[in-house]
Amino acid sequence: MKYDQQKQLEAAQEQIEELRAELAEARETLSAIQSGAVDALVIDSPEGQRVYTLDGAEQGYRTLIERMHDGAVILDTDGTIQYCNSRFAQLLNVPLESVIGSVLEDWVSQGDRKALKGLLVGGAARMELEFCAPGAAAVPTLVSTVDSSGAVGARLIITDLSERKHYEAGVVHLNAQLEHRIQERTAELEAANALLKDADRRKDEFLAVLSHELRNPLAPIRTAAHLLDSPHLPASDLLWARTVIQRQVRHMSALLDDLLDIARITRGRMELKVRPVSLKSVVDAAVEAARPLIDRNNHTLVVTLPDNDLMLAADPLRLSQILSNLLTNAAKYTDAGGHIELSGQVAAGRLSLKVKDDGIGISPDALSRIFTMFDQVDGSAGRSEGGLGIGLALVKGLVALHGGTVRAFSDGAGRGSEFIVELPVAATREDSIPATGTDASAPAGSRRVLVADDNKDAADTLGLLLELYGHEVRIAHSGNAALAVAHAFHPNVALLDIAMPDLSGYDVARNLRVDACCPDILLIALTGYGQDGDKERAHEAGFDHHLTKPVDPSKLEALISGC
């Protein structure tokens, strides 16, 4: 569109130049007639060429003026129009007879009348003025003076600039549109840049918090491990050191599990294991998970649920994770001795679960981003329980996967906060829930176990643990070494790391599945890779189970003893 308008503007300018050339030619002709330099005029007309002798020069001159594309006006000394051609009357859109004898100033726009007077007394050779008949729209023109002698009046050529002004206005409008679009695009880029800067800042803050959260448990683990080296450590201190290590390892495992979960949700890879589950059992599990922090801060927790237990079609682990995250969040941001409430009620086929506290509250600006990844209400050092800032983002993702919604409310800083989770529910009796669980009386016994891991400390400590459980253990630190041990040892169980030198755990598993030395071997992948794709690859390679490090020893023992 901009190109077409530019071409039209250029064409209009060419036309103006042609008219100016015609005007110059007319001026020369008029001058020649007045000086007597010509004897006759030859005028083209629709009827052919007409020749005017000097006696008919005045008539030829008028014919020439009538054929011009521009308006022509002759004024007397007081500005009265003695003569004008038809083109000028057309510009005004009035009959020719209503113009002859009128004052030119009456046809000029009010704002241009002073400029017209300056033009008529010889102040300028040409000037843009607007003409208009009463009640009509103004016509922009270029007025050029042929003669503006005060003694004889003035002779004017008036060129219509309407089309040129129209094109110029179009160009101006187009430029304004382009400028507006540039401003919009600039604003969009600035907003995107601000988002990138904010994301980069949040990433840096998250990495700093992650480093802090991982180093925190490492410090007591290292101290407790050092105490275990003391040959004279009392039994009570020995028990305390073991408890510290176990608790901090569970804390680190929980951090890593949260990171994996949020990655699965973000990438759409999270899969729920939905089954009938009672509300009471879910709440009990959530309270049990959050209880250590609640008790440590001396909080009062009140749980209020419907009298009749309800059944939900949900993933019990993930639903319990939602509530435990909300309870833990409330405990983190409520001062010691504060109060926390967990309540539930059913209305219109929806279960509403509410977690309320009288803690530090949430500011209005923080409410709008409370469920955003890596965001924390208070990241100050005084809130050492702050965590990674992904707990509420994880809650939102898990609730959405269950077909529910979660909202946050607060009256501001120091006024406490409230989180409401709404889920679809089908009310049933608890006794309709099918029994689940494992047989606690499953027989245990000694097994031959192969442990393969290129991390010598990891392999040796796991081997020592399994020997304490009564199993016979052999250890290898590479893939080829694992196959050699298997041929000589004939293990019942193989615990294989994935990322080993020479042969990966996948390769070792494939070899053991077709090797006659271990026809019924139980293959367990024990690895730091815990994505869904890693589990799929492990299953394709022949593994029976996939466990992520650090593994729960009791869970591992149950798998080995049950084979």
C-alpha positions as CSV (number, residue, x, y, z in Angstrom):
1,M,0.0,0.0,0.0
2,K,2.9,2.4,0.8
3,Y,4.4,1.8,-2.6
4,D,1.1,2.5,-4.5
5,Q,0.6,5.8,-2.6
6,Q,4.2,6.9,-3.3
7,K,3.6,6.2,-7.1
8,Q,0.4,8.2,-7.0
9,L,2.1,11.1,-5.3
10,E,4.9,11.1,-7.8
11,A,2.3,11.1,-10.7
12,A,0.5,14.1,-9.1
13,Q,3.8,16.0,-8.8
14,E,4.5,15.3,-12.5
15,Q,1.1,16.6,-13.4
16,I,1.7,19.8,-11.4
17,E,5.0,20.3,-13.3
18,E,3.2,19.8,-16.6
19,L,0.7,22.5,-15.5
20,R,3.5,24.8,-14.5
21,A,5.0,24.3,-18.0
22,E,1.7,25.1,-19.6
23,L,1.4,28.2,-17.4
24,A,4.9,29.4,-18.5
25,E,4.0,28.8,-22.1
26,A,0.8,30.8,-21.6
27,R,2.7,33.6,-20.0
28,E,5.1,33.7,-23.0
29,T,2.2,33.8,-25.4
30,L,0.5,36.6,-23.5
31,S,3.7,38.6,-23.4
32,A,4.2,38.1,-27.1
33,I,0.7,39.3,-27.8
34,Q,1.0,42.3,-25.6
35,S,4.4,43.3,-27.2
36,G,3.1,42.8,-30.7
37,A,5.7,40.2,-31.5
38,V,3.2,37.8,-33.1
39,D,0.8,38.3,-36.0
40,A,-1.5,35.4,-35.3
41,L,-2.4,32.6,-32.9
42,V,-3.0,29.0,-33.9
43,I,-5.4,27.3,-31.4
44,D,-6.2,23.6,-31.3
45,S,-9.8,22.8,-30.8
46,P,-12.2,19.8,-31.2
47,E,-13.2,21.2,-34.6
48,G,-9.5,21.5,-35.7
49,Q,-7.0,24.2,-35.7
50,R,-8.2,27.8,-35.7
51,V,-6.0,30.7,-36.8
52,Y,-6.6,34.0,-35.1
53,T,-5.1,37.1,-36.6
54,L,-3.9,39.9,-34.5
55,D,-7.3,41.4,-34.5
56,G,-8.7,38.2,-33.0
57,A,-5.8,37.8,-30.5
58,E,-8.0,38.7,-27.5
59,Q,-10.5,36.0,-28.4
60,G,-7.6,33.4,-29.0
61,Y,-6.2,34.4,-25.7
62,R,-9.5,33.7,-23.9
63,T,-9.8,30.4,-25.7
64,L,-6.4,29.4,-24.5
65,I,-7.2,30.4,-21.0
66,E,-10.5,28.4,-21.0
67,R,-8.6,25.2,-22.1
68,M,-6.2,25.4,-19.2
69,H,-6.3,22.8,-16.4
70,D,-5.9,25.5,-13.8
71,G,-8.2,28.4,-12.8
72,A,-7.4,31.8,-14.2
73,V,-8.5,35.1,-12.6
74,I,-8.1,38.7,-13.6
75,L,-8.7,41.3,-10.8
76,D,-9.0,45.0,-10.9
77,T,-7.3,47.2,-8.4
78,D,-9.8,46.7,-5.6
79,G,-9.8,42.9,-5.9
80,T,-13.0,42.5,-8.0
81,I,-13.0,39.6,-10.4
82,Q,-13.2,41.1,-13.9
83,Y,-12.6,37.7,-15.6
84,C,-12.2,34.1,-14.6
85,N,-12.2,30.9,-16.6
86,S,-14.7,28.0,-16.1
87,R,-12.1,26.0,-14.3
88,F,-12.0,28.5,-11.4
89,A,-15.8,28.4,-11.1
90,Q,-15.5,24.6,-11.1
91,L,-13.0,24.7,-8.2
92,L,-15.6,26.7,-6.2
93,N,-18.4,24.5,-7.5
94,V,-20.6,27.6,-8.3
95,P,-21.9,29.0,-11.6
96,L,-19.5,31.2,-13.6
97,E,-21.8,34.2,-13.5
98,S,-21.9,34.2,-9.7
99,V,-18.1,34.7,-9.7
100,I,-17.6,37.5,-12.3
101,G,-18.0,40.8,-10.5
102,S,-17.5,39.4,-7.0
103,V,-14.6,40.2,-4.7
104,L,-11.9,37.4,-4.7
105,E,-11.4,37.8,-1.0
106,D,-14.9,36.6,-0.4
107,W,-14.0,33.2,-1.9
108,V,-10.9,32.7,0.2
109,S,-11.0,30.9,3.6
110,Q,-11.2,33.3,6.5
111,G,-7.7,32.3,7.8
112,D,-6.1,32.9,4.4
113,R,-7.4,36.4,3.6
114,K,-4.5,38.3,5.1
115,A,-2.1,36.1,3.1
116,L,-4.0,36.9,-0.1
117,K,-3.6,40.6,0.4
118,G,0.2,40.1,0.8
119,L,0.2,38.1,-2.5
120,L,-1.7,40.8,-4.4
121,V,0.7,43.6,-3.4
122,G,3.7,41.6,-4.6
123,G,4.8,40.0,-1.4
124,A,5.2,36.6,-3.0
125,A,5.2,35.0,-6.4
126,R,3.1,32.0,-5.3
127,M,1.3,30.8,-2.2
128,E,-0.9,28.0,-1.0
129,L,-4.4,29.3,-0.2
130,E,-7.8,27.7,0.5
131,F,-10.9,28.7,-1.5
132,C,-14.4,27.8,-0.7
133,A,-18.0,28.8,-1.5
134,P,-20.2,29.6,1.5
135,G,-21.2,26.4,3.3
136,A,-18.9,24.3,1.1
137,A,-15.7,22.4,1.9
138,A,-12.4,24.3,1.4
139,V,-10.3,23.5,-1.7
140,P,-6.5,23.7,-1.2
141,T,-4.8,25.5,-4.1
142,L,-1.5,27.0,-5.2
143,V,-2.0,30.6,-6.4
144,S,0.7,32.0,-8.7
145,T,0.8,35.6,-9.8
146,V,1.3,36.4,-13.5
147,D,1.1,40.1,-12.7
148,S,0.3,41.8,-9.4
149,S,0.9,45.4,-10.2
150,G,-1.1,47.5,-7.9
151,A,-2.1,49.9,-10.8
152,V,-3.7,47.4,-13.1
153,G,-4.9,44.8,-10.6
154,A,-3.6,41.2,-10.8
155,R,-3.7,38.2,-13.0
156,L,-3.6,34.9,-11.1
157,I,-3.2,31.2,-12.0
158,I,-4.9,28.9,-9.4
159,T,-3.9,25.2,-9.3
160,D,-6.1,22.7,-7.5
161,L,-4.0,20.8,-4.9
162,S,-6.8,18.6,-3.6
163,E,-5.5,15.4,-5.1
164,R,-1.9,16.1,-4.0
165,K,-3.1,17.0,-0.5
166,H,-5.1,13.7,-0.5
167,Y,-2.0,11.7,-1.3
168,E,0.1,13.7,1.2
169,A,-2.5,13.0,3.8
170,G,-2.4,9.3,2.8
171,V,1.3,9.3,3.2
172,V,1.1,11.0,6.5
173,H,-1.6,8.6,7.7
174,L,0.5,5.6,6.5
175,N,3.6,7.0,8.3
176,A,1.5,7.5,11.4
177,Q,0.3,3.9,11.1
178,L,3.9,2.7,10.6
179,E,5.1,4.8,13.6
180,H,2.3,3.4,15.7
181,R,3.2,-0.1,14.7
182,I,6.8,0.5,15.4
183,Q,5.9,1.8,18.8
184,E,3.7,-1.2,19.5
185,R,6.4,-3.6,18.3
186,T,8.9,-1.7,20.4
187,A,6.6,-2.0,23.4
188,E,6.2,-5.7,22.8
189,L,9.9,-6.2,22.5
190,E,10.5,-4.2,25.7
191,A,7.9,-6.3,27.5
192,A,9.4,-9.5,26.2
193,N,12.8,-8.3,27.2
194,A,11.5,-7.5,30.7
195,L,10.0,-11.0,30.9
196,L,13.3,-12.5,29.9
197,K,15.2,-10.4,32.4
198,D,12.7,-11.4,35.1
199,A,13.0,-15.1,34.1
200,D,16.8,-14.8,34.2
201,R,16.6,-13.1,37.6
202,R,14.3,-15.8,38.9
203,K,16.6,-18.5,37.5
204,D,19.6,-17.0,39.3
205,E,17.6,-16.7,42.5
206,F,16.4,-20.3,42.1
207,L,19.9,-21.6,41.5
208,A,21.1,-19.7,44.6
209,V,18.2,-21.2,46.7
210,L,18.8,-24.7,45.2
211,S,22.4,-24.5,46.2
212,H,21.4,-23.3,49.7
213,E,18.8,-26.1,50.1
214,L,21.2,-28.8,49.0
215,R,24.1,-27.6,51.1
216,N,22.0,-27.3,54.2
217,P,21.4,-31.0,54.6
218,L,24.9,-31.8,53.5
219,A,26.3,-29.9,56.4
220,P,24.7,-32.1,59.2
221,I,25.3,-35.3,57.1
222,R,29.0,-34.5,56.9
223,T,29.2,-33.6,60.6
224,A,27.3,-36.8,61.6
225,A,29.5,-38.9,59.4
226,H,32.6,-37.4,61.0
227,L,31.2,-38.2,64.5
228,L,30.7,-41.9,63.4
229,D,34.4,-42.1,63.0
230,S,34.9,-41.6,66.7
231,P,35.8,-44.9,68.4
232,H,34.3,-43.8,71.7
233,L,31.0,-42.4,70.5
234,P,28.2,-43.2,73.0
235,A,25.4,-45.4,71.8
236,S,22.9,-42.5,72.2
237,D,25.1,-40.2,70.0
238,L,25.5,-43.0,67.5
239,L,21.8,-43.3,67.2
240,W,21.4,-39.5,66.9
241,A,24.0,-39.4,64.1
242,R,22.3,-42.1,62.2
243,T,18.9,-40.4,62.6
244,V,20.3,-37.1,61.4
245,I,21.8,-38.6,58.3
246,Q,18.6,-40.5,57.5
247,R,16.4,-37.4,58.0
248,Q,18.6,-35.1,55.9
249,V,18.8,-37.7,53.1
250,R,15.0,-37.9,53.1
251,H,15.0,-34.1,52.8
252,M,17.3,-34.1,49.8
253,S,15.3,-36.9,48.2
254,A,12.2,-34.8,48.6
255,L,13.8,-31.8,47.0
256,L,14.9,-33.9,44.0
257,D,11.5,-35.5,43.7
258,D,9.8,-32.1,43.6
259,L,12.2,-31.0,40.9
260,L,11.4,-34.1,38.8
261,D,7.6,-33.7,39.4
262,I,7.5,-30.1,38.3
263,A,9.6,-31.0,35.2
264,R,7.1,-33.7,34.3
265,I,4.1,-31.4,34.8
266,T,5.7,-28.6,32.7
267,R,6.4,-31.0,29.9
268,G,3.1,-32.7,30.1
269,R,4.6,-36.1,31.1
270,M,3.0,-36.5,34.5
271,E,0.7,-39.5,34.7
272,L,-1.7,-40.0,37.6
273,K,-2.4,-43.5,39.0
274,V,-6.1,-42.9,39.7
275,R,-8.0,-45.3,41.9
276,P,-10.7,-45.1,44.6
277,V,-9.3,-43.5,47.7
278,S,-10.8,-42.3,50.9
279,L,-10.5,-38.6,51.9
280,K,-9.5,-39.6,55.4
281,S,-6.6,-41.7,54.3
282,V,-5.3,-38.9,52.1
283,V,-5.6,-36.3,54.8
284,D,-3.9,-38.6,57.3
285,A,-0.9,-39.2,55.0
286,A,-0.6,-35.4,54.3
287,V,-0.7,-34.6,58.0
288,E,1.8,-37.2,58.8
289,A,4.2,-35.8,56.2
290,A,3.9,-32.2,57.5
291,R,3.7,-33.1,61.2
292,P,7.5,-32.9,61.9
293,L,7.6,-29.2,60.8
294,I,4.3,-28.4,62.5
295,D,5.5,-29.9,65.8
296,R,8.9,-28.3,65.5
297,N,7.3,-24.8,65.3
298,N,4.8,-25.6,68.1
299,H,1.8,-25.0,65.8
300,T,-1.8,-25.9,66.6
301,L,-3.3,-28.0,63.8
302,V,-7.1,-28.5,63.6
303,V,-8.5,-30.9,61.1
304,T,-12.2,-30.8,60.3
305,L,-13.7,-33.2,57.7
306,P,-17.2,-34.3,56.8
307,D,-18.7,-36.9,59.2
308,N,-19.1,-39.5,56.5
309,D,-15.9,-40.4,54.8
310,L,-15.8,-39.8,51.1
311,M,-14.3,-41.6,48.1
312,L,-12.3,-39.7,45.5
313,A,-11.2,-40.9,42.1
314,A,-7.7,-39.7,42.5
315,D,-4.0,-40.6,42.7
316,P,-3.7,-41.0,46.5
317,L,0.1,-40.2,46.5
318,R,-0.4,-37.0,44.5
319,L,-3.5,-35.8,46.3
320,S,-1.7,-36.3,49.6
321,Q,1.3,-34.4,48.1
322,I,-1.1,-31.5,47.4
323,L,-2.3,-31.2,51.0
324,S,1.1,-31.9,52.6
325,N,2.6,-29.1,50.4
326,L,-0.1,-26.7,51.5
327,L,0.3,-27.7,55.2
328,T,4.1,-27.4,55.0
329,N,3.8,-24.0,53.3
330,A,1.5,-22.8,56.1
331,A,4.0,-24.1,58.7
332,K,6.9,-22.4,57.0
333,Y,5.2,-19.0,57.0
334,T,3.5,-19.1,60.4
335,D,5.4,-18.0,63.4
336,A,6.0,-20.4,66.3
337,G,2.8,-21.0,68.3
338,G,0.6,-20.1,65.4
339,H,-2.6,-21.9,64.2
340,I,-3.3,-23.9,61.1
341,E,-6.6,-25.3,60.0
342,L,-7.4,-28.0,57.5
343,S,-11.1,-28.4,56.7
344,G,-13.2,-30.0,54.0
345,Q,-16.8,-29.8,52.8
346,V,-18.9,-31.1,49.9
347,A,-21.3,-29.0,47.9
348,A,-22.8,-29.5,44.4
349,G,-20.6,-32.5,43.7
350,R,-17.4,-30.7,44.5
351,L,-15.1,-31.2,47.4
352,S,-13.6,-28.0,48.9
353,L,-10.4,-28.4,50.9
354,K,-9.2,-25.4,52.8
355,V,-5.8,-24.8,54.5
356,K,-5.8,-21.6,56.6
357,D,-3.2,-20.1,58.8
358,D,-2.6,-16.9,60.9
359,G,0.9,-16.5,59.5
360,I,2.7,-13.6,57.7
361,G,0.1,-13.3,55.0
362,I,0.5,-12.5,51.3
363,S,0.8,-9.0,49.8
364,P,-1.6,-8.2,46.9
365,D,1.2,-8.1,44.3
366,A,2.5,-11.5,45.5
367,L,-1.0,-13.0,45.3
368,S,-1.0,-12.6,41.5
369,R,2.2,-14.7,41.2
370,I,1.9,-17.0,44.2
371,F,1.6,-20.1,42.0
372,T,4.4,-19.1,39.6
373,M,7.5,-21.3,39.3
374,F,10.3,-20.5,41.7
375,D,8.4,-17.7,43.5
376,Q,8.4,-17.4,47.3
377,V,6.4,-15.1,49.5
378,D,9.4,-14.3,51.7
379,G,12.9,-15.3,50.6
380,S,14.7,-13.7,53.5
381,A,17.2,-15.4,55.6
382,G,14.8,-15.3,58.5
383,R,12.7,-17.9,56.7
384,S,15.2,-20.7,56.4
385,E,12.3,-23.2,55.7
386,G,11.6,-21.4,52.4
387,G,12.4,-24.3,50.1
388,L,12.9,-24.1,46.4
389,G,9.8,-22.0,45.6
390,I,8.2,-24.8,43.5
391,G,5.8,-26.2,46.1
392,L,2.7,-24.1,45.1
393,A,3.5,-24.4,41.4
394,L,3.5,-28.2,41.9
395,V,0.2,-27.9,43.8
396,K,-1.4,-26.0,41.0
397,G,-0.2,-28.5,38.4
398,L,-1.3,-31.6,40.4
399,V,-4.7,-30.1,41.1
400,A,-5.2,-29.3,37.4
401,L,-4.4,-32.9,36.5
402,H,-7.2,-34.0,38.9
403,G,-9.7,-31.7,37.2
404,G,-9.7,-29.2,40.0
405,T,-8.8,-25.6,40.9
406,V,-6.7,-24.0,43.6
407,R,-7.0,-20.4,44.8
408,A,-5.1,-18.2,47.3
409,F,-6.5,-15.5,49.5
410,S,-5.0,-13.1,52.0
411,D,-6.0,-9.8,53.6
412,G,-2.3,-8.7,53.4
413,A,0.9,-8.8,55.3
414,G,0.5,-10.1,58.8
415,R,-3.1,-11.2,58.2
416,G,-2.6,-14.9,57.5
417,S,-3.5,-16.8,54.3
418,E,-6.0,-19.3,52.9
419,F,-5.7,-21.8,50.1
420,I,-8.8,-23.5,48.7
421,V,-8.6,-26.6,46.6
422,E,-11.8,-27.8,44.8
423,L,-12.0,-31.3,43.3
424,P,-14.8,-33.4,41.7
425,V,-16.0,-36.0,44.2
426,A,-18.4,-39.0,44.3
427,A,-19.7,-39.6,47.8
428,T,-19.5,-43.2,48.9
429,R,-19.0,-45.2,52.1
430,E,-15.5,-46.0,53.2
431,D,-16.3,-49.7,53.3
432,S,-16.8,-49.7,49.5
433,I,-13.1,-48.9,48.9
434,P,-11.2,-52.0,47.8
435,A,-8.5,-53.2,50.1
436,T,-4.9,-52.3,49.1
437,G,-1.5,-52.9,50.4
438,T,1.2,-55.6,50.5
439,D,1.3,-58.8,52.4
440,A,3.4,-58.0,55.5
441,S,3.9,-61.7,56.1
442,A,5.7,-62.3,52.8
443,P,8.6,-64.6,53.5
444,A,12.1,-63.2,53.7
445,G,15.3,-65.0,53.0
446,S,18.9,-64.7,51.8
447,R,19.4,-63.9,48.2
448,R,22.5,-63.8,46.0
449,V,22.7,-60.1,45.0
450,L,25.0,-58.5,42.3
451,V,25.6,-54.7,42.8
452,A,27.1,-52.9,39.8
453,D,28.0,-49.2,40.1
454,D,31.0,-47.3,38.9
455,N,30.7,-45.1,42.1
456,K,32.8,-47.2,44.5
457,D,31.4,-45.7,47.7
458,A,27.8,-46.1,46.5
459,A,28.4,-49.8,45.5
460,D,30.3,-50.6,48.7
461,T,27.8,-49.0,51.1
462,L,24.9,-50.6,49.4
463,G,26.6,-54.0,49.5
464,L,27.3,-53.6,53.2
465,L,23.7,-52.7,53.9
466,L,22.4,-55.8,52.0
467,E,24.9,-58.1,53.8
468,L,23.5,-56.7,57.1
469,Y,20.0,-57.8,55.8
470,G,21.5,-61.3,55.4
471,H,22.1,-61.5,51.7
472,E,25.2,-62.7,49.9
473,V,26.6,-59.8,47.8
474,R,29.1,-59.4,45.0
475,I,30.2,-56.0,43.7
476,A,31.3,-54.8,40.3
477,H,32.4,-51.3,39.1
478,S,31.8,-51.6,35.4
479,G,29.5,-53.2,32.9
480,N,31.9,-55.9,31.7
481,A,32.9,-56.6,35.3
482,A,29.2,-57.1,36.2
483,L,28.8,-59.7,33.4
484,A,31.9,-61.6,34.5
485,V,30.7,-61.6,38.2
486,A,27.2,-62.8,37.0
487,H,28.7,-65.8,35.2
488,A,30.7,-66.9,38.2
489,F,28.1,-65.9,40.9
490,H,24.7,-66.8,39.4
491,P,22.9,-64.0,41.3
492,N,19.1,-64.0,42.0
493,V,19.1,-60.2,41.9
494,A,21.1,-57.6,40.1
495,L,21.1,-53.9,41.1
496,L,22.6,-52.1,38.1
497,D,23.6,-48.5,37.8
498,I,22.8,-47.1,34.3
499,A,25.8,-44.8,33.5
500,M,28.7,-47.2,33.8
501,P,31.9,-47.3,31.7
502,D,32.3,-49.8,28.8
503,L,28.8,-51.2,29.1
504,S,25.7,-49.2,30.3
505,G,23.3,-50.8,32.7
506,Y,20.8,-51.2,29.8
507,D,23.4,-53.3,27.9
508,V,24.2,-55.4,31.0
509,A,20.4,-56.0,31.5
510,R,19.9,-57.1,27.9
511,N,22.9,-59.5,28.2
512,L,21.6,-61.0,31.4
513,R,18.1,-61.6,30.0
514,V,19.5,-63.9,27.4
515,D,22.3,-65.5,29.4
516,A,21.6,-69.1,30.6
517,C,23.6,-68.3,33.9
518,C,20.7,-66.3,35.3
519,P,17.4,-67.6,33.9
520,D,15.1,-66.0,36.6
521,I,17.2,-63.1,37.7
522,L,15.4,-60.0,39.2
523,L,16.8,-56.9,37.5
524,I,16.5,-53.6,39.3
525,A,17.8,-50.3,37.8
526,L,19.3,-48.2,40.5
527,T,20.1,-44.8,39.0
528,G,20.0,-41.0,39.3
529,Y,17.9,-40.8,36.0
530,G,14.3,-40.6,37.0
531,Q,12.3,-39.2,34.1
532,D,9.5,-41.2,32.5
533,G,11.6,-41.8,29.4
534,D,14.3,-43.3,31.6
535,K,11.8,-45.7,33.1
536,E,10.5,-46.7,29.6
537,R,14.1,-47.4,28.4
538,A,14.7,-49.5,31.5
539,H,11.6,-51.6,30.9
540,E,12.6,-52.1,27.2
541,A,16.0,-53.2,28.3
542,G,14.5,-55.9,30.5
543,F,14.5,-54.4,34.0
544,D,11.8,-55.5,36.4
545,H,12.0,-52.3,38.5
546,H,13.4,-48.8,38.2
547,L,14.5,-47.0,41.4
548,T,16.0,-43.6,41.6
549,K,18.8,-42.7,44.0
550,P,18.9,-42.4,46.9
551,V,16.7,-45.5,47.4
552,D,14.6,-46.3,50.4
553,P,16.4,-49.3,52.0
554,S,13.2,-50.8,53.3
555,K,11.6,-50.6,49.8
556,L,14.7,-52.2,48.2
557,E,14.7,-55.0,50.8
558,A,11.0,-55.7,50.2
559,L,11.7,-56.1,46.4
560,I,14.7,-58.4,47.0
561,S,13.2,-60.6,49.6
562,G,10.0,-60.9,47.6
563,C,11.6,-62.3,44.5
